[in-house]
């Protein structure tokens, strides 16, 4: 086959990977025409599916890595992350699993970042950072990159990322909690909503001079951020937070 010859293959995407496809290609095998000898990663992302969503690729029944070069008449099956099926014997498409869940949120996800911090999850958010800076932080600090920008997830340096399907922040929070099975890891009142620093208990007498009269009168339990020094207490927003957590079921 010539380097620039026109060829075709058959490909099918499974489960939620169909979210990225037009209706005519959802839930079915379809022909894809290509030139030369592209990698399977190139083919998949040309069809609109970011590689960070994928956990297993089968070419003619054999598991392959992203750098596998496709050929004419190949039959390809592409699968998302498996929750219960043991695929330990096949080719892993990410170099390691992230045992400690940490996030970096892109510039459009400020409200989601605050919600995640409210639940106790380490979430970096800086609205002034460019895509490359977010990717650097994701790679260097082993953080899952959260975004609704498919372009950033197709960057070959990104190993752990997730494309949010919803646009409303509370729905995005539910989506992330379900996707990464976070319900059992929620630790409210442990992280600062503003700077992402850790919260520690602090004696009321230590910060008494910083409290207004009503707060001093009605509350006894306080926390302080180890980063920005902001003070927190279990006011009316604490009840709203408990309602938010309950809604995640």
N, C-alpha and C positions, 0 to 999 in steps of 0.2 A: 504494500500500500504506500503510495506517495505521501510525503510529509504534509502536503496541503490538500490532499484529496478529501472529497465529501463522503462522509459515512453516517451511519445511523446506529442507534442502540435502543434498547427497551429499558425503561426505568419506572420504578414505582416507589412512592413515599408512603409511609405508614403513620397512623394515629395523628398526633397534633402537628406533625410536619406538613400536613395538608393545609394548615392555616396560611401558609405562604404561597399557595398555588392558586391559579385561576380555577373556576368551577369545572371547566372542561377537563382538568387534569387531576382533580381530587379523587382519592380512593380507587385509583385504577392504574394499570400499566399503560404507558404511552410511549410513542416513538420520539426520540430526540436526535436531531441532525447536528453533526459537528464536523469541524475541519481538523486535520492533522492528528496529533496524539496528545490531547489534553489530559491532565490528571482528573481523577474522579472528583476531587474537591472543586476544581474549576467548573466542571459540568454541573455539579450540584448548586454552586452559588450563582452560576449563570441563570439557573432556573428559579432563583430567588430565595433559596433556603440557606441561612447562615450555618457555617460548620459547627458553631458552638451548640447548636440544637441537636446534634447527631451523636449517637453512641455506637452504632454498628452499621457497616456497609458490607453487603454481600455482592460479589461480582461472579456470576455463574455458579452461585452456591458457596463460594469461598470468601471468608472475611478478608478485607484488605484495608490498608492505611490510606490516608488522604493523598499520598503522593503516587498511588497506583495509576498507571496510564491506561486509559480505556481503549478498546478496539472495536472495530465494526462488529455488529450483531451481539455485543455483550448484553447480558440480562442483569440488571442492577436493582437491588432492593435496599432501601435506606430507612433506618429505624431511629426513633428518638431514644432518650434515656430510658432504660428499663428499671422498673421499680421492684419487680419480684423475680424476674427470670435470670437465672445464673448464666452469664456469658463470659465467665472468667477464662474460658479456653480459647476465646477468639481474640482478634486483633483489637487492642484498646486504642481509641482515637484521641484520648487525652493522656498526658504523661503521668498523672496522679489524681487522686480524689482529694478534695478539700475537706479535711476532717473538721477544721475550725471554720465555721461559716462567717465570712466577712463580705461586705458589699462595697462597691463604688457605684454611685448613681450619676447618670449624666445630667447635663444642665437643666433639663426639662422636668426633673423628677424630685424637686425640692420637697414637696409635701409628702411624697412617699418616703423620702429619706428621714423626715421627722417621725413619721409613723413607725418606721423600722427601729429607730433609736428609742422611741417610746416603749417598744417591746423588748428593748435590751440588746438589739443587734448592732454590732460595730459597722457603721455605714458612713463612708467618706462621701462628702458632697461639697463641691466648690463651684458655684455657678460661673466663675470666670475661667475655668480650665478648658483648654482645647481638647479635641478628641485624642490627640497623641499623648497628652499628659494623663488623661484618664486611662489609656491603654498602659502607659508606663506604670502607673500606680497599681492597676489590676495585676500586671505581671510580677512586679517587684514585691508587692505585699500579698500576693496570692488571694486577691479579692475577686468575687464574682461581679462582672460588669453588667449592670442593669440599664437597659435602654430601649427606646422605640425606634432607634436608628439602625436599619439593617446594614448600612454601609460600614459602621464601626465594628459590627460583629463579624463582618467578612474579612477584616484585617487578619492576616495570617498569624500575627503575634498573639492574638486573643485566644486563650485556651479555655477560659471559664466565663461564660456570658449567658445572658438570657434576654430574649425579646419579649417585652410586655405586650400582651394582647389588648388589655383594657387601657382606657385613657383617664378614667376617674380614679383619683388617688386611693380611695377606700377599696375599690374593686382591685386595684393594682396590689394593694397590701394583701388581700385575700389570695390573690393569684400567686404571689411570691411565697406566702406561708404554705400553701398547698403544694406548690411545685417543689419546694425544698424541704417539705415535711418538718416545718419549724414549730408546730403547735406545742410540742413537748419541751421546746428549748426557750420558751418565752420567759424573760426575767425582767418584769416591769420595774421602773424606778431604779435602774442601774446605770443609765447612760444619759448624758446631757442632750437635750433636743437641739441646742444651738451649735455646740462645737464638737459633739461626739465623744467628749471626755467621760471618764468613769465617775459615777456618783458614789460618795461615801457618807455614812451617817456622821452627823456633827451635833455636838451638844448645843442646846438652845442658848445657854448662857454665853457661848462663844460668839454667836452672831446676833445676840439680842438687840444690839444697837443698830443693826441694819434692817430690822423689821418694823413695819408700820404697826400702829396701835391694834388694829383688829386681828392681824396675823399673830401678834404677840399674845393676845388674849385667848384666841380660840385654838391654837395649834401648839403641839408639844414635840412632834417628831419632824426632824429636818434632815436634809441631805445637801451636800455641796459638791459641785463639779471640781474635779482635780485639775481641770484645764483652765476654764474661764472663770472659776470661782462663783458661778451663779448658784443661788440658793433655791432649793425646792422644798415644798411641803405638800402634804396630802390634802389639798383643797378640793373644790368642786370639780376641777379637771381630772382628779384621780378617779372619781366615780365614772366620768365619761370614758376614761381610759379602760376601766373594767368592763363597761358596756361594749366598747370596741373589741376587746379581747373575746368576750362572749359571742360576738357576732361572727367570729372567724370559724366557727364550727361548720 
